[in-house]
Every structure is written in C-alpha cells, then in structure tokens.
Amino acid sequence: MDLATAPTGSSLVIEHQEPTATTSTQLSDLTQAAGSLRYQAKFVFQDVAEFHVELLSREWRKRTAERGKQSPAALLEELADLGFSWRHIARMLGVSVPAIQKWRRSGGVSGDNRMQLASLLALCDMVQQPVIHDVASWFEMPLTPGVPMTPIDLFAERRPDLVLEHALGPNDVEEILTAYAPDWRDRYQSDFEVYRDADGAMSIRQKEA
C-alpha cells in the first residue's frame, strides 16, 4: 500500500514498505502523507483515551449508587474481608480509626462518608475483577519504585479517576503522577526508598549507593 494513496481513519493499518521511487518530489509526498497520518493517529488516540476515561467514571458512579444501598456496616465488613486494615480505610475516608469502629458498632455514618465507603468498594469491584489479585495489597503498593505514592494516597486525595487509570488504563505511571502532583520528580527525590518488610508492612530504608 502506498502511503500517498492510503485511506485515512482510525482503522488504518500501515505496512511499512521501502519506496520504489527515489525522486525528491515522490519522497516529499510520502513524507507529507506519513506526517498527516501521524497527526490523525495522535488525535484518534486522544479521543479514545478521553472516551475510555468517561466510561470508567460512569461505570464507577453507577456501581457506587448500587453499593450505596447496602448498610455501612456491611460495606465495612466487605472491605475488611478484602484485606483492608481499619487504618487504611480510615485514611482513605479522611476519618479516624475510632470513627470506623463506631460505625461498625452503632452506625451514625454521615451521608458523605457512606458515599465514600460505597465508592471505595465500587472501585474495588472494578479493578479486582479483570486484572488485580489481592486488591488491598495492590492499594498499598507504590505506583513506581522510589516514589512513596500509592493508590491509597490517590483515593485519600479524592482522585479515584487516577486509581482507575492506574489499574485499567495504559498504565503510564509518569502521566498519572504528573496529573496528581506536577512537581513529583522534585518532591520525591530522596535518599530513601519504600519497600515491603518481612511482615508485609510498607517501610522506608536508605537507598544503597
């Protein structure tokens, strides 16, 4: 297929061929055609990425509404069954551990906190089914080595969209970190690193030289 006469569109598949003609005019035409296709592909990718993000958000909101029909105590028990500690649940919801324990015993959960509980479990439903095993442990895992940022931190900062992107998107970690904290490279430069200790807890140690 000649690039100069190739059809355009998102379904285009280009098979690379060495051009048989070598005149400057023909090479210029091929160069322009390739540049045009590259430009189109860039915008097709952006459109599809935005559509995927929108669908993820809509599914998450729908699942949140469904989970919100359950009692807060039931939601908390499911999160515990998944392996989340009360400390991590409290951090992600922005409350104290005693508040979580009170909700389990006697209720008294505000509407906003009930929504956050439902949204967290809805998020777990989405990420664990297709790709993530042991979802609670995955939430504790740094997005990339050397940067102490985890899905727990993203959710605690009300960025479930970035948690979904990390789990179900193309997983460009640098883009996710930049969307969360544009200065992350400077912020997280350190002589220390995060690692999982023998007891399974996340700890910090000095990097080896």
MDAnalysis code that builds the backbone (N, CA, C; Angstrom):
import MDAnalysis as mda
import numpy as np

u = mda.Universe.empty(627, n_residues=209, atom_resindex=np.repeat(np.arange(209), 3), trajectory=True)
u.add_TopologyAttr("name", ["N", "CA", "C"] * 209)
u.add_TopologyAttr("resid", np.arange(1, 210))
u.add_TopologyAttr("resname", ["MET", "ASP", "LEU", "ALA", "THR", "ALA", "PRO", "THR", "GLY", "SER", "SER", "LEU", "VAL", "ILE", "GLU", "HIS", "GLN", "GLU", "PRO", "THR", "ALA", "THR", "THR", "SER", "THR", "GLN", "LEU", "SER", "ASP", "LEU", "THR", "GLN", "ALA", "ALA", "GLY", "SER", "LEU", "ARG", "TYR", "GLN", "ALA", "LYS", "PHE", "VAL", "PHE", "GLN", "ASP", "VAL", "ALA", "GLU", "PHE", "HIS", "VAL", "GLU", "LEU", "LEU", "SER", "ARG", "GLU", "TRP", "ARG", "LYS", "ARG", "THR", "ALA", "GLU", "ARG", "GLY", "LYS", "GLN", "SER", "PRO", "ALA", "ALA", "LEU", "LEU", "GLU", "GLU", "LEU", "ALA", "ASP", "LEU", "GLY", "PHE", "SER", "TRP", "ARG", "HIS", "ILE", "ALA", "ARG", "MET", "LEU", "GLY", "VAL", "SER", "VAL", "PRO", "ALA", "ILE", "GLN", "LYS", "TRP", "ARG", "ARG", "SER", "GLY", "GLY", "VAL", "SER", "GLY", "ASP", "ASN", "ARG", "MET", "GLN", "LEU", "ALA", "SER", "LEU", "LEU", "ALA", "LEU", "CYS", "ASP", "MET", "VAL", "GLN", "GLN", "PRO", "VAL", "ILE", "HIS", "ASP", "VAL", "ALA", "SER", "TRP", "PHE", "GLU", "MET", "PRO", "LEU", "THR", "PRO", "GLY", "VAL", "PRO", "MET", "THR", "PRO", "ILE", "ASP", "LEU", "PHE", "ALA", "GLU", "ARG", "ARG", "PRO", "ASP", "LEU", "VAL", "LEU", "GLU", "HIS", "ALA", "LEU", "GLY", "PRO", "ASN", "ASP", "VAL", "GLU", "GLU", "ILE", "LEU", "THR", "ALA", "TYR", "ALA", "PRO", "ASP", "TRP", "ARG", "ASP", "ARG", "TYR", "GLN", "SER", "ASP", "PHE", "GLU", "VAL", "TYR", "ARG", "ASP", "ALA", "ASP", "GLY", "ALA", "MET", "SER", "ILE", "ARG", "GLN", "LYS", "GLU", "ALA"])
u.atoms.positions = np.array([
    [0.852, -1.195, 0.000],
    [0.000, 0.000, 0.000],
    [0.882, 1.237, 0.000],
    [0.613, 2.180, -0.892],
    [1.354, 3.426, -0.996],
    [0.788, 4.417, 0.008],
    [1.659, 4.999, 0.836],
    [1.180, 5.950, 1.837],
    [0.466, 7.123, 1.202],
    [0.888, 7.501, 0.004],
    [0.284, 8.669, -0.625],
    [-1.157, 8.434, -1.018],
    [-1.544, 7.175, -1.202],
    [-2.915, 6.856, -1.606],
    [-3.648, 6.064, -0.541],
    [-3.045, 5.934, 0.651],
    [-3.652, 5.119, 1.705],
    [-4.900, 5.788, 2.235],
    [-5.934, 4.997, 2.606],
    [-7.132, 5.573, 3.228],
    [-6.800, 6.067, 4.611],
    [-7.604, 7.011, 5.095],
    [-7.394, 7.519, 6.445],
    [-8.479, 6.987, 7.356],
    [-8.269, 7.169, 8.698],
    [-9.276, 6.726, 9.668],
    [-8.629, 5.922, 10.755],
    [-9.400, 5.703, 11.830],
    [-8.847, 5.025, 12.999],
    [-8.555, 3.563, 12.732],
    [-9.133, 2.968, 11.670],
    [-8.913, 1.549, 11.398],
    [-7.737, 1.326, 10.465],
    [-6.999, 2.376, 10.125],
    [-5.914, 2.255, 9.178],
    [-4.792, 1.412, 9.752],
    [-4.293, 0.471, 8.976],
    [-3.121, -0.309, 9.332],
    [-2.083, -0.071, 8.247],
    [-0.935, 0.407, 8.627],
    [0.099, 0.745, 7.652],
    [1.162, -0.332, 7.648],
    [1.444, -0.839, 6.515],
    [2.526, -1.796, 6.363],
    [3.718, -1.071, 5.766],
    [4.810, -1.051, 6.489],
    [5.975, -0.308, 6.028],
    [6.563, -0.965, 4.789],
    [6.832, -0.141, 3.772],
    [7.485, -0.604, 2.560],
    [8.534, 0.416, 2.162],
    [9.649, -0.070, 1.684],
    [10.648, 0.835, 1.143],
    [10.104, 1.422, -0.150],
    [10.110, 2.742, -0.323],
    [9.596, 3.321, -1.560],
    [10.438, 2.900, -2.752],
    [9.724, 2.589, -3.849],
    [10.432, 2.171, -5.062],
    [10.952, 3.372, -5.826],
    [10.323, 4.532, -5.634],
    [10.774, 5.734, -6.318],
    [11.621, 6.561, -5.367],
    [12.589, 7.211, -5.890],
    [13.515, 7.946, -5.035],
    [13.659, 9.408, -5.439],
    [12.766, 9.884, -6.286],
    [12.867, 11.299, -6.632],
    [12.477, 12.137, -5.432],
    [12.994, 13.343, -5.358],
    [12.734, 14.212, -4.215],
    [11.252, 14.537, -4.094],
    [10.557, 14.688, -5.232],
    [9.126, 15.007, -5.194],
    [8.327, 13.864, -4.595],
    [8.635, 12.629, -5.018],
    [7.902, 11.470, -4.504],
    [8.183, 11.247, -3.025],
    [9.434, 11.416, -2.639],
    [9.770, 11.272, -1.220],
    [9.089, 12.349, -0.386],
    [8.996, 13.562, -0.928],
    [8.316, 14.640, -0.220],
    [6.839, 14.320, -0.036],
    [6.203, 13.751, -1.074],
    [4.795, 13.370, -0.966],
    [4.598, 12.317, 0.109],
    [5.491, 11.325, 0.119],
    [5.391, 10.268, 1.123],
    [5.587, 10.831, 2.534],
    [6.528, 11.745, 2.679],
    [6.790, 12.355, 3.981],
    [5.566, 13.112, 4.480],
    [4.938, 13.881, 3.595],
    [3.755, 14.637, 3.974],
    [2.598, 13.717, 4.337],
    [2.434, 12.623, 3.555],
    [1.354, 11.680, 3.851],
    [1.560, 11.015, 5.198],
    [2.822, 10.616, 5.484],
    [3.114, 9.981, 6.776],
    [2.879, 10.959, 7.921],
    [3.274, 12.226, 7.719],
    [3.043, 13.227, 8.754],
    [1.574, 13.447, 9.017],
    [0.760, 13.445, 7.942],
    [-0.683, 13.620, 8.093],
    [-1.298, 12.457, 8.868],
    [-0.885, 11.242, 8.537],
    [-1.406, 10.061, 9.235],
    [-0.991, 10.072, 10.705],
    [0.243, 10.482, 10.970],
    [0.707, 10.555, 12.357],
    [-0.114, 11.562, 13.151],
    [-0.408, 12.698, 12.536],
    [-1.219, 13.737, 13.176],
    [-2.612, 13.215, 13.496],
    [-3.226, 12.502, 12.508],
    [-4.560, 11.941, 12.722],
    [-4.549, 10.896, 13.837],
    [-3.519, 10.053, 13.829],
    [-3.440, 8.993, 14.838],
    [-3.352, 9.578, 16.240],
    [-2.633, 10.699, 16.383],
    [-2.496, 11.343, 17.686],
    [-3.861, 11.754, 18.222],
    [-4.691, 12.343, 17.363],
    [-5.987, 12.818, 17.829],
    [-6.981, 11.673, 18.022],
    [-6.851, 10.621, 17.198],
    [-7.699, 9.442, 17.422],
    [-7.383, 8.847, 18.789],
    [-6.087, 8.752, 19.126],
    [-5.687, 8.212, 20.432],
    [-6.252, 9.063, 21.562],
    [-6.152, 10.385, 21.436],
    [-6.657, 11.278, 22.477],
    [-8.165, 11.130, 22.649],
    [-8.884, 11.039, 21.533],
    [-10.341, 10.894, 21.602],
    [-10.734, 9.588, 22.286],
    [-10.054, 8.497, 21.915],
    [-10.370, 7.196, 22.506],
    [-10.023, 7.186, 23.996],
    [-8.888, 7.801, 24.356],
    [-8.490, 7.852, 25.767],
    [-9.517, 8.620, 26.590],
    [-9.978, 9.753, 26.078],
    [-10.981, 10.545, 26.797],
    [-12.297, 9.783, 26.925],
    [-12.672, 9.056, 25.873],
    [-13.911, 8.270, 25.918],
    [-13.793, 7.153, 26.944],
    [-12.612, 6.511, 27.010],
    [-12.393, 5.442, 27.983],
    [-12.494, 5.980, 29.409],
    [-11.882, 7.132, 29.649],
    [-11.940, 7.757, 30.979],
    [-13.384, 8.079, 31.354],
    [-14.145, 8.600, 30.396],
    [-15.549, 8.923, 30.658],
    [-16.352, 7.676, 31.011],
    [-16.127, 6.586, 30.273],
    [-16.856, 5.347, 30.543],
    [-16.479, 4.774, 31.905],
    [-15.196, 4.831, 32.252],
    [-14.767, 4.358, 33.564],
    [-15.463, 5.145, 34.666],
    [-15.540, 6.465, 34.503],
    [-16.184, 7.309, 35.501],
    [-17.667, 6.988, 35.624],
    [-18.329, 6.793, 34.498],
    [-19.757, 6.485, 34.526],
    [-20.018, 5.138, 35.184],
    [-19.183, 4.153, 34.868],
    [-19.362, 2.836, 35.493],
    [-19.124, 2.925, 36.985],
    [-18.097, 3.672, 37.398],
    [-17.799, 3.816, 38.827],
    [-18.958, 4.481, 39.564],
    [-19.530, 5.532, 38.974],
    [-20.661, 6.207, 39.623],
    [-21.872, 5.286, 39.719],
    [-22.106, 4.497, 38.676],
    [-23.225, 3.566, 38.698],
    [-23.039, 2.507, 39.779],
    [-21.834, 1.946, 39.852],
    [-21.557, 0.935, 40.874],
    [-21.617, 1.541, 42.277],
    [-21.186, 2.795, 42.403],
    [-21.261, 3.472, 43.701],
    [-22.710, 3.594, 44.163],
    [-23.602, 3.970, 43.239],
    [-25.019, 4.090, 43.589],
    [-25.586, 2.747, 44.035],
    [-25.164, 1.675, 43.364],
    [-25.658, 0.347, 43.741],
    [-25.108, -0.081, 45.100],
    [-23.811, 0.171, 45.324],
    [-23.206, -0.188, 46.601],
    [-23.782, 0.656, 47.744],
    [-24.183, 1.881, 47.437],
    [-24.717, 2.770, 48.455],
    [-26.010, 2.283, 49.080],
    [-26.671, 1.309, 48.454],
    [-27.894, 0.752, 49.013],
    [-27.617, -0.194, 50.187],
    [-26.368, -0.658, 50.290],
    [-26.015, -1.545, 51.397],
    [-25.787, -0.732, 52.667],
    [-25.856, -1.396, 53.808],
    [-25.607, -0.712, 55.074],
    [-24.112, -0.411, 55.208],
    [-23.752, 0.680, 55.886],
    [-22.337, 0.986, 56.106],
    [-21.585, -0.156, 56.795],
    [-22.243, -0.819, 57.740],
    [-21.582, -1.936, 58.433],
    [-21.240, -3.053, 57.452],
    [-22.157, -3.337, 56.521],
    [-21.901, -4.375, 55.521],
    [-20.763, -3.967, 54.592],
    [-20.719, -2.694, 54.215],
    [-19.638, -2.206, 53.356],
    [-18.293, -2.337, 54.058],
    [-18.268, -1.979, 55.344],
    [-17.024, -2.086, 56.096],
    [-16.558, -3.531, 56.219],
    [-17.490, -4.439, 56.441],
    [-17.115, -5.843, 56.554],
    [-16.559, -6.376, 55.244],
    [-17.126, -5.960, 54.127],
    [-16.604, -6.402, 52.832],
    [-15.202, -5.879, 52.587],
    [-14.974, -4.626, 52.965],
    [-13.636, -4.071, 52.809],
    [-12.629, -4.823, 53.686],
    [-13.043, -5.170, 54.898],
    [-12.174, -5.941, 55.779],
    [-11.909, -7.323, 55.191],
    [-12.933, -7.928, 54.616],
    [-12.759, -9.250, 54.003],
    [-11.792, -9.196, 52.822],
    [-11.743, -8.061, 52.143],
    [-10.799, -7.903, 51.031],
    [-9.360, -7.747, 51.521],
    [-9.207, -7.471, 52.825],
    [-7.865, -7.349, 53.391],
    [-7.464, -5.959, 53.805],
    [-8.366, -4.982, 53.685],
    [-8.037, -3.618, 54.104],
    [-8.014, -3.524, 55.624],
    [-7.011, -2.840, 56.148],
    [-6.972, -2.592, 57.588],
    [-7.877, -1.405, 57.908],
    [-8.326, -1.332, 59.158],
    [-9.137, -0.185, 59.571],
    [-8.350, 1.115, 59.413],
    [-7.039, 1.037, 59.623],
    [-6.202, 2.229, 59.487],
    [-6.223, 2.755, 58.054],
    [-6.130, 1.845, 57.094],
    [-6.123, 2.280, 55.693],
    [-7.505, 2.770, 55.251],
    [-8.550, 2.103, 55.722],
    [-9.904, 2.562, 55.396],
    [-10.125, 3.969, 55.950],
    [-9.702, 4.163, 57.204],
    [-9.863, 5.480, 57.828],
    [-9.095, 6.544, 57.059],
    [-7.886, 6.223, 56.643],
    [-7.092, 7.206, 55.876],
    [-7.770, 7.565, 54.567],
    [-8.281, 6.571, 53.865],
    [-8.894, 6.850, 52.566],
    [-10.186, 7.648, 52.701],
    [-10.878, 7.496, 53.826],
    [-12.114, 8.232, 54.028],
    [-11.892, 9.556, 54.754],
    [-10.674, 9.772, 55.258],
    [-10.375, 11.014, 55.952],
    [-10.985, 11.105, 57.330],
    [-11.090, 9.951, 58.017],
    [-11.643, 9.927, 59.377],
    [-10.678, 9.155, 60.275],
    [-11.037, 9.035, 61.553],
    [-10.189, 8.314, 62.494],
    [-10.581, 6.841, 62.562],
    [-9.671, 6.022, 63.068],
    [-9.974, 4.601, 63.272],
    [-11.117, 4.426, 64.274],
    [-11.145, 5.187, 65.413],
    [-12.287, 5.063, 66.320],
    [-13.623, 5.367, 65.634],
    [-13.633, 6.286, 64.676],
    [-14.874, 6.577, 63.961],
    [-15.323, 5.362, 63.163],
    [-14.377, 4.689, 62.516],
    [-14.698, 3.478, 61.754],
    [-15.267, 2.417, 62.684],
    [-14.630, 2.236, 63.825],
    [-15.086, 1.226, 64.783],
    [-16.480, 1.568, 65.317],
    [-16.746, 2.851, 65.514],
    [-18.071, 3.274, 65.969],
    [-19.125, 2.958, 64.909],
    [-18.797, 3.216, 63.648],
    [-19.746, 2.920, 62.576],
    [-20.106, 1.438, 62.556],
    [-19.133, 0.594, 62.828],
    [-19.384, -0.853, 62.822],
    [-20.328, -1.253, 63.950],
    [-20.168, -0.595, 65.102],
    [-20.960, -0.980, 66.270],
    [-22.356, -0.359, 66.264],
    [-22.405, 0.952, 66.007],
    [-23.684, 1.642, 66.232],
    [-24.125, 2.546, 65.092],
    [-23.419, 2.520, 63.993],
    [-23.837, 3.344, 62.857],
    [-23.447, 4.795, 63.045],
    [-24.355, 5.704, 62.674],
    [-24.071, 7.123, 62.786],
    [-23.188, 7.659, 61.674],
    [-23.224, 7.004, 60.510],
    [-22.394, 7.422, 59.382],
    [-23.094, 8.561, 58.631],
    [-22.359, 9.619, 58.345],
    [-22.939, 10.719, 57.574],
    [-23.166, 10.282, 56.126],
    [-23.995, 11.041, 55.432],
    [-24.267, 10.708, 54.041],
    [-23.015, 10.743, 53.185],
    [-22.140, 11.751, 53.406],
    [-20.909, 11.854, 52.626],
    [-19.989, 10.665, 52.893],
    [-19.853, 10.267, 54.159],
    [-18.982, 9.140, 54.480],
    [-19.548, 7.825, 53.940],
    [-20.874, 7.695, 53.974],
    [-21.489, 6.496, 53.395],
    [-21.207, 6.440, 51.894],
    [-21.266, 7.594, 51.227],
    [-20.963, 7.649, 49.803],
    [-19.511, 7.263, 49.537],
    [-18.597, 7.750, 50.378],
    [-17.190, 7.411, 50.199],
    [-16.940, 5.924, 50.404],
    [-17.608, 5.335, 51.388],
    [-17.496, 3.890, 51.597],
    [-17.972, 3.131, 50.356],
    [-19.139, 3.524, 49.861],
    [-19.703, 2.846, 48.691],
    [-18.806, 3.032, 47.473],
    [-18.242, 4.235, 47.314],
    [-17.403, 4.497, 46.151],
    [-16.098, 3.718, 46.213],
    [-15.549, 3.528, 47.418],
    [-14.327, 2.740, 47.560],
    [-14.574, 1.285, 47.190],
    [-15.675, 0.736, 47.682],
    [-15.969, -0.656, 47.355],
    [-16.309, -0.818, 45.867],
    [-16.988, 0.175, 45.286],
    [-17.268, 0.137, 43.850],
    [-15.971, 0.144, 43.051],
    [-15.005, 0.921, 43.511],
    [-13.701, 0.964, 42.858],
    [-13.019, -0.400, 42.940],
    [-13.085, -1.016, 44.101],
    [-12.505, -2.358, 44.264],
    [-13.187, -3.358, 43.337],
    [-14.504, -3.265, 43.212],
    [-15.231, -4.159, 42.311],
    [-14.692, -4.053, 40.889],
    [-14.400, -2.835, 40.457],
    [-13.968, -2.616, 39.082],
    [-12.552, -3.115, 38.835],
    [-11.638, -2.862, 39.769],
    [-10.235, -3.170, 39.479],
    [-9.869, -4.619, 39.754],
    [-10.580, -5.283, 40.665],
    [-10.143, -6.628, 41.012],
    [-10.651, -7.689, 40.046],
    [-11.774, -7.438, 39.382],
    [-12.353, -8.480, 38.536],
    [-11.476, -8.842, 37.339],
    [-11.021, -7.836, 36.534],
    [-10.282, -8.241, 35.344],
    [-8.787, -8.471, 35.555],
    [-8.153, -7.702, 36.458],
    [-6.690, -7.719, 36.444],
    [-6.012, -7.811, 37.809],
    [-6.646, -7.332, 38.873],
    [-5.949, -7.186, 40.149],
    [-6.307, -8.330, 41.095],
    [-5.290, -9.021, 41.561],
    [-5.473, -10.047, 42.577],
    [-4.983, -9.482, 43.910],
    [-5.699, -9.771, 44.995],
    [-5.394, -9.232, 46.320],
    [-5.426, -7.710, 46.266],
    [-6.628, -7.189, 46.087],
    [-6.793, -5.757, 45.818],
    [-6.290, -4.880, 46.959],
    [-6.439, -5.312, 48.206],
    [-5.981, -4.487, 49.334],
    [-4.472, -4.314, 49.304],
    [-3.755, -5.386, 49.013],
    [-2.302, -5.302, 48.908],
    [-1.896, -4.418, 47.741],
    [-2.639, -4.492, 46.636],
    [-2.344, -3.652, 45.473],
    [-2.506, -2.172, 45.820],
    [-3.505, -1.845, 46.631],
    [-3.706, -0.446, 47.029],
    [-2.517, 0.082, 47.838],
    [-1.793, -0.798, 48.511],
    [-0.653, -0.379, 49.328],
    [0.628, -0.238, 48.515],
    [0.634, -0.754, 47.304],
    [1.869, -0.825, 46.520],
    [2.177, 0.516, 45.855],
    [3.412, 1.035, 45.995],
    [3.770, 2.289, 45.328],
    [3.538, 2.203, 43.816],
    [3.141, 3.316, 43.223],
    [2.890, 3.329, 41.790],
    [4.149, 3.007, 41.003],
    [5.293, 3.430, 41.525],
    [6.562, 3.163, 40.859],
    [7.650, 3.145, 41.915],
    [8.710, 2.390, 41.719],
    [9.780, 2.337, 42.722],
    [10.383, 3.714, 42.986],
    [10.661, 3.975, 44.260],
    [11.314, 5.217, 44.640],
    [10.385, 6.385, 44.871],
    [9.094, 6.218, 44.593],
    [8.126, 7.296, 44.802],
    [7.061, 6.789, 45.773],
    [6.983, 7.333, 46.986],
    [6.064, 6.816, 48.006],
    [4.625, 7.282, 47.785],
    [4.092, 6.964, 46.633],
    [2.720, 7.317, 46.294],
    [1.983, 6.027, 45.921],
    [0.874, 5.760, 46.599],
    [0.126, 4.527, 46.398],
    [-1.313, 4.846, 45.996],
    [-2.066, 3.843, 45.516],
    [-3.493, 4.073, 45.281],
    [-4.243, 4.532, 46.526],
    [-3.788, 4.133, 47.705],
    [-4.398, 4.619, 48.941],
    [-4.289, 6.143, 49.010],
    [-3.109, 6.665, 48.687],
    [-2.908, 8.118, 48.708],
    [-3.786, 8.812, 47.674],
    [-3.887, 8.229, 46.481],
    [-4.702, 8.830, 45.425],
    [-6.164, 8.891, 45.840],
    [-6.673, 7.804, 46.410],
    [-8.075, 7.801, 46.827],
    [-8.298, 8.762, 47.981],
    [-7.352, 8.816, 48.919],
    [-7.480, 9.725, 50.065],
    [-7.525, 11.178, 49.612],
    [-6.894, 11.479, 48.484],
    [-6.900, 12.837, 47.939],
    [-8.033, 13.039, 46.935],
    [-9.013, 12.139, 46.939],
    [-10.201, 12.230, 46.079],
    [-9.839, 12.196, 44.590],
    [-8.915, 11.260, 44.238],
    [-8.578, 11.058, 42.842],
    [-8.821, 9.597, 42.439],
    [-10.070, 9.116, 42.582],
    [-10.356, 7.743, 42.146],
    [-10.145, 7.564, 40.656],
    [-10.253, 8.663, 39.879],
    [-10.015, 8.574, 38.441],
    [-8.595, 8.103, 38.152],
    [-7.634, 8.554, 38.961],
    [-6.254, 8.136, 38.750],
    [-6.020, 6.702, 39.209],
    [-6.767, 6.262, 40.230],
    [-6.686, 4.854, 40.640],
    [-7.180, 3.960, 39.503],
    [-8.292, 4.340, 38.889],
    [-8.822, 3.568, 37.764],
    [-7.868, 3.588, 36.582],
    [-7.284, 4.738, 36.322],
    [-6.332, 4.839, 35.210],
    [-5.117, 3.953, 35.458],
    [-4.664, 3.912, 36.705],
    [-3.511, 3.078, 37.059],
    [-3.839, 1.596, 36.897],
    [-5.050, 1.216, 37.254],
    [-5.433, -0.195, 37.205],
    [-5.864, -0.653, 35.820],
    [-6.608, 0.194, 35.117],
    [-7.288, -0.249, 33.898],
    [-6.878, 0.508, 32.639],
    [-6.066, 1.539, 32.784],
    [-5.635, 2.292, 31.618],
    [-4.345, 1.740, 31.045],
    [-3.670, 2.527, 30.189],
    [-2.400, 2.080, 29.614],
    [-1.267, 2.053, 30.628],
    [-1.553, 2.541, 31.840],
    [-0.605, 2.460, 32.958],
    [0.666, 3.244, 32.692],
    [0.518, 4.461, 32.200],
    [1.647, 5.374, 32.097],
    [1.791, 6.069, 33.447],
    [2.638, 5.498, 34.294],
    [2.736, 5.958, 35.681],
    [3.191, 7.408, 35.757],
    [4.098, 7.806, 34.883],
    [4.580, 9.187, 34.930],
    [3.448, 10.172, 34.647],
    [2.564, 9.841, 33.718],
    [1.421, 10.713, 33.444],
    [0.493, 10.789, 34.651],
    [0.276, 9.656, 35.309],
    [-0.583, 9.632, 36.497],
    [0.018, 10.487, 37.604],
    [1.311, 10.328, 37.843],
    [1.975, 11.116, 38.881],
    [1.952, 12.606, 38.542],
    [2.145, 12.938, 37.280],
    [2.121, 14.341, 36.873],
    [0.733, 14.940, 37.035],
    [-0.311, 14.147, 36.729],
    [-1.681, 14.632, 36.912],
    [-1.977, 14.876, 38.389],
    [-1.395, 14.060, 39.252],
    [-1.629, 14.220, 40.690],
    [-0.760, 15.325, 41.285],
    [0.531, 15.313, 40.940],
    [1.476, 16.287, 41.503],
    [2.493, 16.638, 40.428],
    [2.285, 17.750, 39.707],
    [3.191, 18.115, 38.619],
    [4.659, 18.209, 39.039],
    [4.919, 18.488, 40.320],
    [6.300, 18.616, 40.791],
    [6.806, 17.344, 41.454],
    [6.204, 16.196, 41.107],
    [6.521, 14.963, 41.832],
    [7.994, 14.585, 41.745],
    [8.648, 14.878, 40.626],
    [10.065, 14.500, 40.496],
    [10.909, 15.221, 41.539],
    [10.660, 16.512, 41.719],
    [11.400, 17.268, 42.728],
    [10.945, 16.905, 44.136],
    [9.636, 16.717, 44.291],
    [9.077, 16.463, 45.622],
    [9.580, 15.161, 46.216],
    [9.720, 14.137, 45.368],
    [10.021, 12.804, 45.889],
    [11.458, 12.369, 45.677],
    [12.324, 13.275, 45.242],
    [13.738, 12.931, 45.200],
    [14.221, 12.722, 46.624],
    [14.793, 11.572, 46.870],
    [15.156, 11.250, 48.249],
    [16.264, 10.205, 48.261],
    [16.990, 10.164, 49.371],
    [17.994, 9.120, 49.568],
    [17.374, 7.874, 50.175],
    [16.019, 7.887, 50.314],
    [15.336, 6.744, 50.909],
    [14.381, 6.113, 49.903],
    [14.008, 4.862, 50.140],
    [13.087, 4.151, 49.272],
    [12.062, 3.401, 50.100],
    [10.904, 3.150, 49.487],
    [9.837, 2.394, 50.136],
    [9.971, 0.932, 49.741],
    [9.808, 0.025, 50.718],
    [9.877, -1.409, 50.427],
    [8.924, -2.155, 51.348],
    [8.604, -3.407, 50.967],
    [7.718, -4.235, 51.790],
    [8.566, -5.072, 52.736],
    [8.353, -4.912, 54.034],
    [9.123, -5.617, 55.047],
    [8.680, -7.075, 55.131],
    [9.405, -7.863, 55.928],
    [9.107, -9.291, 56.047],
    [7.715, -9.550, 56.598],
    [7.196, -8.627, 57.418],
    [5.857, -8.805, 57.992],
    [4.750, -8.321, 57.059],
    [5.138, -7.875, 55.865],
    [4.137, -7.425, 54.883],
    [3.840, -5.946, 54.918],
    [4.363, -5.243, 55.950],
    [4.110, -3.805, 56.064],
    [5.060, -3.025, 55.162],
    [4.613, -1.849, 54.699],
    [5.465, -0.996, 53.897],
    [6.367, -0.195, 54.818],
    [7.675, -0.180, 54.503],
    [8.645, 0.530, 55.328],
    [9.565, 1.375, 54.443],
    [10.390, 2.193, 55.072],
    [11.309, 3.063, 54.349],
    [12.734, 2.724, 54.792],
    [13.654, 2.690, 53.821],
    [15.056, 2.463, 54.125],
    [15.916, 3.348, 53.221],
    [17.167, 3.537, 53.617],
    [18.069, 4.337, 52.798],
    [18.482, 3.548, 51.562],
    [18.498, 4.244, 50.424],
    [18.890, 3.595, 49.180],
    [20.352, 3.166, 49.241],
    [20.631, 2.033, 48.597],
    [22.022, 1.592, 48.517],
    [22.766, 2.453, 47.509],
    [24.000, 2.692, 47.786],
    [24.822, 3.524, 46.890],
    [25.090, 2.789, 45.578],
])
